[in-house]
Amino acid sequence: MIPANKIYDILVKVCGASENMRDNFIYHTQQEGTWGSSEYRFQGKLGFGGKFWIRREGWDVNCYSEDETPERLAIIKSANEKLRLLRDAA
């Protein structure tokens, strides 16, 4: 099972995702143990294109390339490292 609460903790703490969206995130990630889709838009500090992805090769966040800034790239790098560690531990 996907550790949705722990993933969302990272999205809130590192990426500035809204705590108000946690239940929705958990609902979408726990649909019969699989994803209805491979992405979840959370926005936060990454702007409208801020998304969490689940893929066969891992979990990651990103934003629209046209919205990338040095600050956003640092956020993405930090979040993706934390997500990698979480997945490796799961």
Buried (B, 14 or more C-beta within 10 A) or exposed (E): EBBBEEBBBBBBEBBBBEEEBBEEBBEBBEEEEEBEEEEBEBBBBBBEBBBBBBEEEEBBBBBEEEEBEEEBEEBBEBBBEBBEEBBEEE
